[in-house]
Amino acid sequence: MKGLTMRVKLRYGVHFILGLLAWLLSMAVMTIITTEIILPALGIVPENSNYDLLVLSTFAVNIMMCSVVFSWYFGGPLWFIMSWIDNLTKGKYEAPITKKNKVYNQRSKLKQPYRLYKEVIHNIHTLSDSLQQAEMERKNTEESKRDWIAGISHDLKTPLTYITGYTTLLLNDEYTWSAKEQKSFLLEIHHKSLHLERLIQDLNLSLQIENIDSQFPVHLKQGNLVAFIENLITDICNNPNAAEHMISFNTEEKLIKAYYDERLLYRALQNLLMNAVIHNPAGTEIRTTLARKNETTIEFKIVDNGVGMEPETIKNIFTKYYRGSTTHAPEFGTGLGMAIAKQLILAHNGTITMGSELSKGTTVYVTLPFINETSADS
């Protein structure tokens, strides 16, 4: 920025000095022409009473003409820049160009007066594009947020409706339900209660992440990542939604020591695995692997042969409030789960990427830093 300011100042100073020299030269030339050619040709000599007034008028005309030229050359671009900045403050991103004030020539290059501020104009172009893009993203986020709020309201209402309905049936004294029917009702109530709990947890965790200016705090403790993943996979397999999915876990090592926040990492990987379960049909094979890529990185990979995702879904999968779904999903996602998973992985100084193709499945890559005891102590 400092270099840009210096270049503009230097160029402006050079142009101003050249303009001043041109004005002085034109003053001298006009004076000579007036006193030596024009006035003698008109029969006006120094002894004439109007001679001094005519010479003074020559100076005045020259000053006016030079002022017009200076105003056009130096003032025109400044007016253009100030008008554009004023438009930006009003949410108008187009340059204030009129038919009488064209900034570019037919070859799409800046006209000579505007080249004096070419870096400034270029930066305003960039700022305008950035502000316009930010405005579009803000509108898209607001629209997604409104849709998300409507969806979340529906998601909260639906399980509550089920719970209310089943409890009403159980409390009905006019009918005696069998033990099998009561158990079925209670299982549905339990399932819907867990769904409500997930929604509330996502909301709370999302607010915690959003309200912290710095990196999300994690409480790292040393643990065996292999045993941690095995317990996670066991919990996923016991989930009723995953009963008809084929989930496997493979690793060549029995012990991979790492530092991680057990609660937050569990939540992140659970979200990723449940996304693979919920959005794929029964019989989908979900393979997970854990391995050390090198001396500093651990990779956890989730590969499924399910329905896959469209490019638009992949593009927005980690965007907050994006509620991707498929025809195989028994219920919509919260629109927060994948965004939360990414934030929690990043909080562990890890990375997460995803690749997918329709009808061929999806692959998720999660990398985490491998931290040995020596580096951790230091």
N, C-alpha and C positions, 0 to 999 in steps of 0.2 A: 504493500500500500504506500509506503514511504517513497519507494522508487517510482511508482506511478505518479505521485504528486510532484516529484522533482522533474519528471519528464514533461508533464503538462506545464509546469511553471517555466521551465527552460524554453519550451516551444513557444509558449505565450509571449515570453519576454523577447525572443528573437523576432517573432512576427510583429510585435508592437514597435520595436526599434526600427525594423525595416519599413513599417507603415509610417512612422514618424519621419524617417529620412525621405520617403517618397513624398510626403506632404510638404516638407521643406523644399525639396527639389521642384515640385509642381508650383509652389509659391514663387520660387525664383524665376522659373520659366514663364509663368503667367505675368509676372511683373515686367520682365524684359519685353515680352510680346506686347503687353499693353502700352508701356512707355515708349518703346522704340518703333513699333509698327502700327498698332491700332490707332492710338491717339494722334500721332503725326499725320496718319492718312486722313483723319477727320479734321485736320487743321487745328488741333488743340495742342498748344505748346505750354511749357511751364509758366509762362507769364500770364496765361489765362486764369481768371478768377476761380473757375470750376475744376482746375487741373487736380488739385489735392483731393477734392471730394471724389473725383472719378478714380483716382489711384486707390483711395481708401475703399471705394466700392468694389474694386477688383479684389482687394484683400478679403473683404466680407464674403463675396461670392465664392472665392477659393476655400474659405473656412467652412462655409455651408456645404459645399460639394464634398469636401474631405470628411466632414462630420457624418454626412449621409453614408459615404463609403465605409467609414470606420464603424458606424452603427450596424450596417448590414454585415460586415465581415466579423466583427467581434461580438456584437449584441445579439444577432440572429441565432447563432448556436446556443448562447446562454439562455435566451428565451425558450428555445426548443427544449433544453435540458430541464429548466425549471418547470415548464409546463408538463413535461413527462413525469417528473417527480410528484407534482401536484396531482396528476391523474392516478399515480400509484397509491397515493394516500386515500383516494376516493374509491379504490378497488377497480380502476380502469387500467388495463395493462397494455393497451395499444399505444403506439407512439403518436403524439399529436401532429400528424402530417396532413397538410392541406395541399390543394392543387397549386397554390401560390408559394408554398414552402416545402419544396421537395428536398429531402436530405440526401437521397441517393441518385446517381445518374443512371443512364440506360444500361450501364454495365454493372449495376448493383454495387457501385463503390461510392463512398462518401464524397460529396462535393467538397471543393477546396476549403471553404470556411469551416466546415464541420470536421475536417481532418485535424484541425487544431485541438479538438477534444476527443479524438477517436478512441482513446482508452476509456475515457469517462462514458462515452456513448455505448461502447461495448459492454462495460460493466453494468450499465443501466439495463441493457438488453438482457444480460444474464440474470440480473435481479428480477426483472419483469417476468422472465420465464420461470424462475424459481418460485416467485410469489403466486403465479398462476397455477403452477403444479401443486403448490402447498394448498391453495384454495380448493382445487379439485379433490385432493386427498382428504381435506377437511370435510367437504360435502359428502364424499363417499363414506367417510368414517361416521359422520352424523346419520346418514341414511342407514348404514349397517347397524349403528347403535339403536336407532328407532326400531328397526326390524328385530334386533336382538332383544330389546326390552319387551316387544310384543310377544316374541317367541318364548322368552323366559316366563312371562306372565302365564302363557298357555301351559308351559311345562310345569309350573308350580301348581296351576289349577287342576291339571289332569290327574296327577297322583292323589291330590287331595280329594278329588271327586271319587276316585276308586276307594280310598280309605274310608270316606264318609259313607259311601254306598255299602261297602262290606260290613262296616261296624253297625250300620242301621239294620242290615239283615240279621247279624248275630244278636242284636238286642231286641229283635222282634219276638214278643212273647206269644204271638199267634201261630208260630211255626217252630217245630223242634228240629234242629239240624243234626244230622248224623256226625259222628266223630270225624269221618273222612271229609265231609263237607266243611266242617269247622276248620280243619287243618288246611284245606285248600284256601279258604277265605283268609286265614291268618298268614299263609305263605304269600298271598297277593299283597296283603297289607304290609308285610315285612319288606317285600320287594319294592313297593312304591315308597316306603319310608326310606329305604337305602338310596333310592333315586333322589328324593328330596334332600337327603343329607349330602349327596354329591353336589347337587346344585348349590346348596348353601356354602359348602366348603370351597367350591370354585369361586363363588362371589367373594368370600372373605379373603381367600388367598390372593385373588386378583386385586382387591383393594389394598392389601398389604404391600404388594409389589408396586402398585401405582403410586402409593403415597410416600415412597422412600426415594429421595433424590439420588443417593449414591447406589452402589451395587447392592443387590438384595443380600442381606446378611445370612450367612450359612455357618453352622457350627460343626466344623469338621472333626471327625473322630476316626481313628484307624480301625479298619475292619476288613474281613475277607469278602471281597466283592463276589466271589463265586458262590459262597453260601448265601449272601444277600440276594443274588439273582435267583437262586434255586428256591428260596422262600417266596419270592415274588411270583415266580412261575406257578408254584403250588397254589398260592392264593388265587391267581387268575384262573387256573384250571377248576377250582372249586366254585367259581362264580357261575350261577345258573345260565347266564348269557353265553358262556364259553363251553357249555356241556357238550355241544355237538361239533366243536372245532378241534382239530388235531394240533396241539401245541407241544413243541419239543424244545429242549435246551441242550446245547452241546458246547463243551469247552475241553481243551486239551490239558488244562491245569486244574489242580484241586485247590490251589491257594494263590490268590492274587491280592496282595495287600495294597490298600489304597486309603486315602482320607476322603471322607464324604459325610454329608449330613444325611443320616439314615431316613429321617422322615421326609425331607424334601426330595431326595433322589428317588425314594420309593414312589412318591406321588407323581414325579415326572415320568418315570418308566411305566408306571401303572396306566397313566393317561395314554401313552403311546400304544401299549399292548391292548388296552380296552378299545382304542380307536380301530385297531386291526380286527378285533372280535366283532364289535357292534356293526361295523360297516361292511362285513363280508357274510356270505350265506353259510349255512350249516355245511360241514364237511371241508371247509377251507383249511389248508395246512399252513400253520404259522410256525416258522423255524426261527429260533433265537440262538445266537452264538456270542461268546465272550472270549476275547483274546487280547494279548498284548501285541500291539502293532510294532512297537519299538521300545527303547529304554525309557521313553517319557510319555507314551500314549497308550491308553486302553480303548479298545473298540467294542461296543455292544451293538449287534446288528439284529434287526427284525425283518424277516423276509416272509411274505405271504403270497399265495398263488390265487388271490381273490379277484374281485371285480376290477381293481385298479381305479385310477382317478383321471379325470380330464385335466388338461394343462391349466385351465382356469382355477380348478380346485387346488392343484399343487402350488400355484402361484400365491394363493391366499390362505393356505392351510394353517400357517402360523400367525395369521392376522387376527388380532383381537376382534371379537364379535362376529367373526365369520362362522356361519353355521352350515358347514357342508353336510350332506346326507345322501344316502343311497336308498334304493327301494328295499334293500335288505335290512336297513336299520330299524329296529323295533321302536326307537324313540329318538328324537332329535338330540344332538349334542348341545352343550351349554353355550358353545361359541367361545369358550374360554380355555377349554382343556388343553388344546395343542399350543396355544399362546403361552399358557402357564408352563407347560412342559419345556418349551424353548427357553423361557426366562430362567427357570430353575437349572437347566443344563448350563446356560451361560453363567449363572451365578457360581457354578462349580468350575468355571474356567474351561468348560468343554464346548463342543460344537455339535450341531445337529443338522443333518441334511436329509432330503427325502427324494426318491425317484419313483415314478409310477407310470404304468401304461395300461390303458383300458383293456380289460379281459385277460391281462397277463400278471396282474398283481402289483404289489408295492414293496419297496425296500426302504428301511429307515436306518441311517447310520448315526450312532451317537459315540462321540469320542470324549474321553475324560483323561485328565493328566494323571500319569502314574507318579506318585510321590513316595520315595523311600524315606526311611526314618532319618537318615543323615541330612537330606535336604530339608525335611520338615523341621528338624531341630535348629537348623541354621536360620 
